């Protein structure tokens, strides 16, 4: 975790010197705290594992009111449903393909707390992805009922995952099961799952997820 945070800090400090796709600067209100991972899962209508395919046509759709720096889109293909009614088809998301100094900025597979380092370079949410990469993507319905990324500032809304058994996927599956329960039952269920995970002393992923459950129980919000 320490090395991951050092990388994030380094990216923040060196961002003006690196060549990357431009993005609008982000500013959050005073006192803002990123949602806990449980809160992020609760807020999502759909959660999927998706493959980053390629840049999409920036002229598709109505982007006339967007500044040129915001006309960046990627095509992604959901491949596995974690939460939601049905697996969506291919979709456009705001973003660009990682190049140059950013090409090697891969999220720490052991991390469950901080967002991807590229969430801290100015836009407050991650918008640079490796071509062909696999991400765990959180989606919500917009005012027209369409699924769009659920991306609160500095949240883990689009993290790299190596497989459906990755630590982050395991954690999100657990939280999705908890979020499906009535609200009054969730805390007790979290405690029970945390204690069961702690009993798996030889499973580093289980212990890390138990620690993250503790953060959710405390309401720790970065």
Long-range contacts (C-beta under 8 A, 24 or more apart in sequence): 1-108, 1-110, 1-111, 1-113, 1-114, 3-108, 4-107, 4-108, 4-110, 4-111, 4-114, 4-117, 5-114, 7-105, 7-108, 7-117, 8-114, 8-117, 8-119, 8-120, 9-120, 11-105, 11-117, 11-118, 11-120, 11-121, 12-120, 12-121, 15-121, 15-122, 18-100, 18-101, 18-102, 19-99, 19-100, 19-101, 20-96, 20-99, 20-100, 20-101, 20-102, 20-121, 20-128, 21-69, 21-72, 21-96, 21-127, 21-128, 22-69, 23-69, 23-70, 23-72, 23-121, 23-122, 23-123, 23-127, 24-67, 24-69, 24-70, 24-123, 25-122, 25-123, 26-122, 26-123, 26-124, 26-125, 26-153, 28-124, 28-153, 28-154, 32-153, 33-221, 33-222, 34-115, 34-152, 34-153, 34-154, 34-155, 34-221, 34-222, 35-152, 35-155, 35-221, 36-215, 36-216, 36-219, 36-220, 36-221, 37-112, 37-156, 37-171, 37-172, 37-175, 37-212, 37-215, 37-216, 38-175, 38-178, 38-179, 38-190, 38-213, 38-216, 39-216, 39-221, 40-138, 40-150, 40-152, 40-155, 40-156, 40-157, 41-83, 41-138, 41-172, 41-175, 41-176, 41-178, 41-179, 42-175, 42-179, 43-138, 43-140, 43-150, 43-152, 44-83, 44-84, 44-138, 44-139, 44-140, 44-150, 45-83, 45-84, 45-139, 45-140, 45-141, 45-147, 45-150, 46-81, 46-83, 46-84, 46-85, 46-88, 46-138, 46-139, 46-140, 46-147, 47-81, 47-82, 47-83, 47-84, 47-136, 47-137, 47-138, 47-139, 47-172, 47-176, 48-78, 48-79, 48-80, 48-81, 48-82, 48-84, 48-87, 48-88, 48-136, 48-137, 48-139, 49-78, 49-79, 49-80, 49-82, 49-134, 49-135, 49-136, 49-137, 49-161, 49-164, 49-169, 50-76, 50-77, 50-78, 50-79, 50-134, 50-135, 50-136, 50-137, 51-76, 51-77, 51-79, 51-132, 51-133, 51-134, 52-76, 52-97, 52-129, 52-130, 52-131, 52-132, 52-133, 52-134, 52-135, 53-77, 53-90, 53-131, 53-132, 54-97, 54-131, 55-96, 55-97, 56-92, 60-92, 61-92, 70-94, 72-96, 72-127, 74-129, 76-135, 76-137, 78-137, 79-134, 80-164, 82-136, 82-169, 82-172, 82-173, 82-176, 83-172, 83-176, 83-179, 84-139, 88-139, 88-147, 91-147, 93-137, 93-148, 93-149, 94-127, 94-149, 95-126, 95-127, 95-128, 95-129, 96-127, 96-128, 96-129, 97-128, 97-129, 97-130, 97-131, 98-128, 98-129, 98-130, 98-131, 102-128, 103-130, 106-130, 106-160, 107-159, 107-160, 109-160, 109-161, 109-162, 109-166, 109-167, 109-168, 110-167, 110-204, 110-208, 111-168, 112-156, 112-167, 112-168, 112-171, 112-208, 112-209, 112-211, 112-212, 113-212, 113-215, 113-222, 114-222, 115-154, 115-155, 115-156, 115-157, 115-159, 116-156, 116-158, 116-159, 116-160, 119-153, 119-154, 119-155, 120-154, 124-153, 124-154, 125-151, 125-152, 125-153, 125-154, 125-155, 125-157, 125-158, 126-151, 126-157, 126-158, 129-158, 130-160, 133-160, 134-160, 134-161, 134-162, 135-159, 135-160, 135-161, 136-161, 136-166, 136-168, 136-169, 136-172, 154-222, 167-205, 167-208, 167-209, 170-205, 170-209, 171-209, 171-212, 174-209, 174-213, 175-216, 187-217, 190-216, 190-217, 191-217
